[in-house]
Amino acid sequence: MRWSGQQVNTEQEQDGALPGLAKLNNLVRTVRTPEFDGITFYEVLAKSALNHVPGPSAMPFGWTINPYRGCTHSCVYCFARSTHSYLDLDTGKDFDSQIIVKVNVAEVLAKELAKPSWEHHPVALGTNTDPYQRAEGRYRLMPGIIAALAESGTPFSILTKGTLLRRDIPLLAEASERVPVDVAMSIAIFDDRIQQSIEPGTPTPTARLATVTAVRDAGMDCSVFMMPILPFLTDTTAHLDEALRQIKAAGATSVLYTALHLRADVKDWYMLWLDREFPELGSKYRAMYRTAYAPKDYRSWLAARMKPLIHKHGLQRGREDPATGGVRSAALGLLRTADGERASLIAEELPPSMAARAMQGAQPTLF
């Protein structure tokens, strides 16, 4: 679904276009709508969908898909903010309000998955910007992505703060019958004041926990990422204990956590927020975050606090993929399945080129 009446050609928009985007030759149009006040969407034609991520995982690398760049969740601490600088956009307000949308991502993905060289490695979604941010309700990119991955026999994982995931639960459940599918919900902050201030565009923790329950009710596992834990703000025993109680009650199958880390571009934005909301903590953070990561002593202290609480609530500690930053794929082997006789959600959501190939495969070949 696209928004009608919003066509703006590149030449007409040059005066208002952001410098990095003006260099692109794949900008289709710019969209502004009262439904998303203050936000500009740049619809682009992606040249590729799969991103190769080197890393020290069990496999020597990982693969990701990012249908959007920038995110209206507006999480102050988001490590992906630095990616906006690649397009000469700032990593603060621009990241929250200038959103790049890869409108053809599912079709491009289908072509990449069809290549003989594709080895069906697990693919992670949501490890950069959130694929279920609010605009996904209008652009509807994820169903085509999910269908293409499942139809090709490619396992995948999704990490999100977006409760819009519930729209696609039936599709995900069907996909999980064909390939390993790992779902995780990011819920780190259970203090209402802090959550609404530092994650102003996200659904409430209560709504996200309800989504965890919905995933579990559909017969799938669902992990919770308690990331990031904020030093001096959300690391008290009381906060962590209550968070884990709610996570367990929602039915989560495992929990992952880590302390806040602040890359250079993100650190400036985070410190502006901290100085405004909790000025008494500014000096502590500046002493603590001399590098991007919390000091080893703090991380050890946090682990010692979290371990007995996780055990208390009968939860398992999940495993993060060190290459992608998403939930570690459960895929131990790939079984490619096909059932051309049965009508399916996957078949309905396949990108056109992949659907055409599927139809051809169901018919005898005539020479």
C-alpha positions as CSV (number, residue, x, y, z in Angstrom):
1,M,0.0,0.0,0.0
2,R,1.4,3.4,-1.0
3,W,0.2,6.8,-0.1
4,S,-1.5,8.5,-3.1
5,G,-1.1,12.1,-4.0
6,Q,2.4,12.4,-2.6
7,Q,4.6,12.1,-5.8
8,V,7.6,14.5,-5.7
9,N,10.3,14.1,-8.4
10,T,13.9,14.4,-7.4
11,E,14.5,17.6,-9.3
12,Q,11.6,19.4,-7.7
13,E,12.7,18.3,-4.2
14,Q,16.4,19.2,-4.5
15,D,16.2,22.4,-2.4
16,G,14.7,20.5,0.5
17,A,16.4,17.2,0.0
18,L,19.0,16.0,2.4
19,P,22.5,16.0,0.9
20,G,23.2,12.3,1.0
21,L,19.8,11.4,-0.5
22,A,20.4,13.9,-3.3
23,K,23.3,11.7,-4.4
24,L,21.1,8.6,-4.8
25,N,19.7,7.6,-8.1
26,N,17.1,5.2,-6.7
27,L,14.8,7.7,-4.9
28,V,11.3,7.1,-6.2
29,R,9.4,9.8,-4.2
30,T,9.1,11.7,-1.0
31,V,6.1,11.1,1.2
32,R,4.7,13.4,4.0
33,T,1.3,12.7,5.6
34,P,-0.6,14.1,8.5
35,E,-0.8,10.6,9.9
36,F,3.0,10.9,10.5
37,D,3.4,14.5,11.5
38,G,6.9,15.8,11.2
39,I,8.2,12.6,9.5
40,T,9.4,12.3,5.9
41,F,9.6,9.0,4.1
42,Y,12.0,8.5,1.2
43,E,10.8,5.6,-0.9
44,V,13.8,4.1,-2.7
45,L,14.4,1.1,-5.0
46,A,16.8,-1.2,-3.2
47,K,19.6,-2.8,-5.3
48,S,20.1,-5.6,-2.8
49,A,18.2,-7.0,0.2
50,L,20.6,-9.4,1.9
51,N,23.5,-7.8,3.9
52,H,26.6,-9.9,4.7
53,V,27.8,-9.4,8.2
54,P,31.3,-10.8,9.1
55,G,31.5,-11.9,12.7
56,P,32.8,-14.5,15.2
57,S,29.6,-16.6,15.2
58,A,29.4,-20.4,14.9
59,M,29.2,-19.7,11.2
60,P,31.9,-17.3,10.0
61,F,29.3,-14.6,9.2
62,G,25.7,-13.7,9.4
63,W,23.1,-12.2,7.1
64,T,20.6,-9.5,7.8
65,I,17.8,-7.6,6.0
66,N,16.9,-4.0,6.7
67,P,13.7,-2.9,4.9
68,Y,13.9,0.5,6.6
69,R,16.7,2.9,7.5
70,G,15.9,5.3,10.4
71,C,13.2,4.5,12.9
72,T,10.2,6.3,14.3
73,H,10.5,4.4,17.6
74,S,13.0,7.2,18.4
75,C,15.0,5.2,21.0
76,V,17.6,7.6,22.3
77,Y,20.1,4.9,22.9
78,C,19.7,3.1,19.5
79,F,23.1,2.0,18.3
80,A,21.9,2.1,14.7
81,R,21.8,5.9,14.7
82,S,25.3,6.0,13.3
83,T,24.1,4.5,10.0
84,H,22.3,7.7,9.2
85,S,25.6,9.5,8.9
86,Y,26.3,7.5,5.8
87,L,23.7,9.6,4.0
88,D,24.8,12.9,5.5
89,L,21.9,12.8,7.9
90,D,22.3,13.6,11.5
91,T,22.1,10.7,14.0
92,G,19.7,12.6,16.3
93,K,16.5,14.1,15.0
94,D,17.0,13.0,11.4
95,F,17.3,9.3,12.5
96,D,13.8,9.7,14.1
97,S,12.1,11.7,11.3
98,Q,13.8,11.0,8.0
99,I,13.0,7.4,7.1
100,I,14.3,5.5,4.1
101,V,11.9,2.8,2.9
102,K,13.0,0.1,0.5
103,V,9.7,-0.4,-1.3
104,N,10.9,-3.2,-3.5
105,V,12.8,-5.1,-0.9
106,A,10.7,-8.3,-1.0
107,E,11.1,-8.6,-4.8
108,V,14.8,-8.0,-4.7
109,L,15.1,-10.5,-1.9
110,A,13.2,-13.2,-3.9
111,K,15.7,-12.8,-6.7
112,E,18.7,-13.1,-4.4
113,L,17.3,-16.2,-2.7
114,A,16.8,-17.8,-6.1
115,K,20.4,-17.7,-7.0
116,P,22.2,-21.0,-7.0
117,S,25.0,-19.5,-4.9
118,W,22.6,-18.8,-2.0
119,E,23.4,-21.4,0.7
120,H,20.3,-20.8,2.9
121,H,22.2,-19.4,5.9
122,P,20.0,-18.0,8.7
123,V,18.9,-14.4,8.1
124,A,18.2,-11.9,10.9
125,L,15.7,-9.0,10.8
126,G,15.5,-6.2,13.3
127,T,19.2,-6.0,14.2
128,N,19.5,-2.5,12.8
129,T,16.3,-0.5,12.5
130,D,13.0,-2.1,13.5
131,P,11.1,-3.8,10.7
132,Y,7.8,-3.4,12.6
133,Q,8.0,0.3,13.2
134,R,4.7,2.1,12.8
135,A,5.1,2.8,9.0
136,E,5.1,-1.0,8.4
137,G,1.4,-0.8,8.9
138,R,1.1,1.2,5.6
139,Y,4.1,-0.2,3.6
140,R,3.5,-3.8,4.5
141,L,7.0,-5.0,3.5
142,M,7.4,-7.8,6.0
143,P,4.8,-10.3,4.7
144,G,6.6,-10.5,1.4
145,I,10.0,-10.9,3.1
146,I,8.7,-13.6,5.4
147,A,7.1,-15.5,2.5
148,A,10.2,-15.3,0.3
149,L,12.4,-16.6,3.1
150,A,10.1,-19.5,4.0
151,E,9.4,-20.5,0.4
152,S,13.2,-20.6,-0.4
153,G,13.9,-22.7,2.7
154,T,15.9,-20.0,4.5
155,P,15.6,-19.9,8.3
156,F,15.2,-16.5,9.9
157,S,14.9,-14.5,13.1
158,I,13.0,-11.3,14.0
159,L,13.8,-8.9,16.8
160,T,11.4,-6.1,17.3
161,K,9.8,-3.6,19.7
162,G,6.7,-3.4,17.4
163,T,3.4,-4.9,18.4
164,L,2.5,-4.8,14.7
165,L,4.2,-8.2,14.6
166,R,0.9,-9.6,15.7
167,R,-0.5,-9.0,12.3
168,D,1.9,-11.5,10.8
169,I,1.7,-14.2,13.5
170,P,-0.4,-16.6,11.3
171,L,2.2,-16.1,8.5
172,L,5.1,-16.7,10.9
173,A,3.4,-19.8,12.3
174,E,3.1,-21.2,8.8
175,A,6.6,-20.3,8.0
176,S,7.8,-22.1,11.1
177,E,6.4,-25.3,9.6
178,R,8.9,-25.0,6.8
179,V,12.0,-23.4,8.3
180,P,13.3,-22.6,11.8
181,V,11.8,-19.2,12.8
182,D,13.1,-17.4,15.9
183,V,11.1,-14.5,17.3
184,A,12.2,-12.0,20.0
185,M,10.6,-9.0,21.6
186,S,12.8,-6.2,22.9
187,I,11.5,-4.9,26.3
188,A,14.2,-3.4,28.4
189,I,12.6,-0.7,30.5
190,F,9.7,-1.3,32.9
191,D,9.6,2.2,34.5
192,D,6.8,4.1,32.7
193,R,8.4,7.5,33.1
194,I,11.8,6.4,31.7
195,Q,10.3,4.3,29.0
196,Q,8.1,7.1,27.6
197,S,11.0,9.5,27.7
198,I,13.7,7.4,26.2
199,E,11.6,5.3,23.8
200,P,8.8,7.8,22.9
201,G,7.7,6.1,19.6
202,T,7.5,2.5,21.0
203,P,4.5,0.6,22.2
204,T,4.2,0.2,26.0
205,P,5.9,-2.7,27.7
206,T,2.5,-4.0,28.5
207,A,1.5,-4.1,24.8
208,R,4.8,-5.8,23.9
209,L,4.4,-8.4,26.7
210,A,0.9,-9.2,25.2
211,T,2.6,-9.7,21.9
212,V,5.0,-12.2,23.5
213,T,1.9,-14.1,24.8
214,A,0.3,-14.0,21.4
215,V,3.4,-15.5,19.8
216,R,3.5,-18.2,22.4
217,D,-0.2,-18.9,22.0
218,A,0.5,-19.5,18.3
219,G,2.8,-22.3,19.2
220,M,6.1,-20.5,18.7
221,D,8.9,-19.7,21.1
222,C,9.5,-16.1,21.9
223,S,12.6,-14.6,23.6
224,V,12.8,-11.2,25.4
225,F,15.8,-8.9,24.9
226,M,16.3,-6.8,28.0
227,M,18.6,-4.6,26.1
228,P,19.9,-2.2,27.1
229,I,20.0,-2.1,30.9
230,L,20.7,1.5,31.9
231,P,23.3,2.0,34.6
232,F,21.9,3.8,37.7
233,L,18.4,3.9,36.1
234,T,17.1,0.4,35.4
235,D,19.7,-1.8,37.1
236,T,18.2,-1.9,40.6
237,T,17.2,-5.3,42.0
238,A,13.6,-4.2,42.3
239,H,13.4,-3.1,38.7
240,L,15.1,-6.2,37.3
241,D,13.1,-8.5,39.5
242,E,9.7,-7.0,38.5
243,A,10.8,-7.0,34.8
244,L,11.6,-10.7,34.9
245,R,8.4,-11.5,36.8
246,Q,6.4,-9.9,34.0
247,I,8.4,-11.5,31.3
248,K,7.9,-14.9,32.8
249,A,4.1,-14.3,33.2
250,A,3.9,-13.4,29.5
251,G,5.2,-16.8,28.6
252,A,8.7,-15.9,27.3
253,T,10.9,-18.9,26.7
254,S,14.2,-17.1,27.3
255,V,15.7,-13.8,28.2
256,L,18.8,-12.0,27.0
257,Y,20.3,-8.9,28.6
258,T,23.2,-6.6,28.3
259,A,24.3,-3.2,29.7
260,L,24.0,0.0,27.6
261,H,26.7,0.6,25.2
262,L,27.2,4.0,23.5
263,R,28.9,4.4,20.2
264,A,30.4,7.8,19.5
265,D,27.5,9.3,17.5
266,V,24.9,7.8,19.8
267,K,26.7,8.9,23.0
268,D,26.3,12.6,22.2
269,W,22.5,12.2,21.7
270,Y,22.1,10.0,24.8
271,M,24.0,12.5,26.9
272,L,21.8,15.4,25.8
273,W,18.8,13.3,26.9
274,L,20.5,12.4,30.2
275,D,21.5,15.9,31.0
276,R,17.9,17.0,30.5
277,E,16.1,14.2,32.3
278,F,18.7,13.1,34.9
279,P,21.3,15.8,35.2
280,E,22.7,14.3,38.4
281,L,23.9,11.3,36.5
282,G,25.9,13.1,33.8
283,S,29.3,13.0,35.5
284,K,28.9,9.3,36.4
285,Y,28.2,8.4,32.8
286,R,31.0,10.4,31.5
287,A,33.4,8.7,33.9
288,M,31.9,5.3,33.1
289,Y,31.7,5.5,29.3
290,R,35.2,6.4,28.2
291,T,34.7,3.7,25.5
292,A,31.6,2.5,23.8
293,Y,31.1,-0.3,26.3
294,A,30.3,-0.3,30.0
295,P,33.4,-1.2,32.1
296,K,34.1,-4.9,32.6
297,D,33.6,-4.6,36.4
298,Y,30.1,-3.2,35.9
299,R,29.2,-5.9,33.4
300,S,30.4,-8.6,35.9
301,W,28.4,-6.9,38.7
302,L,25.3,-6.9,36.5
303,A,25.7,-10.5,35.6
304,A,26.0,-11.4,39.3
305,R,22.8,-9.6,39.9
306,M,20.9,-11.0,37.0
307,K,21.9,-14.7,37.2
308,P,20.0,-15.5,40.5
309,L,16.9,-13.4,39.3
310,I,16.7,-15.3,36.0
311,H,16.9,-18.6,38.0
312,K,14.3,-17.3,40.5
313,H,11.7,-16.8,37.8
314,G,12.4,-20.1,36.0
315,L,13.7,-18.5,32.9
316,Q,16.5,-19.6,30.6
317,R,19.2,-17.2,29.4
318,G,19.0,-16.9,25.6
319,R,21.9,-16.7,23.2
320,E,22.7,-13.8,21.0
321,D,24.2,-14.1,17.6
322,P,27.5,-12.2,17.9
323,A,27.6,-11.5,14.2
324,T,24.1,-10.0,13.7
325,G,23.2,-9.0,17.3
326,G,19.9,-10.8,16.9
327,V,18.6,-13.9,18.5
328,R,20.8,-16.9,17.7
329,S,19.1,-19.1,15.0
330,A,17.8,-22.4,16.1
331,A,18.6,-23.8,12.7
332,L,20.7,-26.9,13.0
333,G,19.9,-28.1,9.5
334,L,17.8,-27.0,6.6
335,L,14.9,-29.0,5.4
336,R,13.3,-27.7,2.3
337,T,9.6,-28.4,2.0
338,A,7.0,-27.6,-0.5
339,D,3.3,-28.3,-0.8
340,G,1.9,-26.9,-3.9
341,E,-1.5,-28.4,-3.4
342,R,-2.4,-26.5,-0.2
343,A,-3.5,-22.9,-0.2
344,S,-1.2,-21.0,2.1
345,L,-0.5,-17.5,3.5
346,I,3.1,-17.9,2.2
347,A,1.8,-18.4,-1.3
348,E,-0.4,-15.3,-1.0
349,E,2.5,-13.1,0.2
350,L,5.2,-14.2,-2.3
351,P,6.7,-11.4,-4.3
352,P,5.4,-11.6,-8.0
353,S,8.6,-13.1,-9.5
354,M,8.8,-15.8,-6.9
355,A,5.1,-16.6,-7.2
356,A,5.5,-17.0,-10.9
357,R,8.3,-19.4,-10.5
358,A,6.3,-21.4,-7.9
359,M,3.4,-21.6,-10.4
360,Q,5.8,-22.7,-13.2
361,G,7.2,-25.4,-10.9
362,A,3.8,-26.8,-10.3
363,Q,3.2,-27.3,-14.1
364,P,4.7,-29.8,-16.4
365,T,7.5,-28.4,-18.5
366,L,6.8,-28.6,-22.3
367,F,9.6,-28.7,-24.8
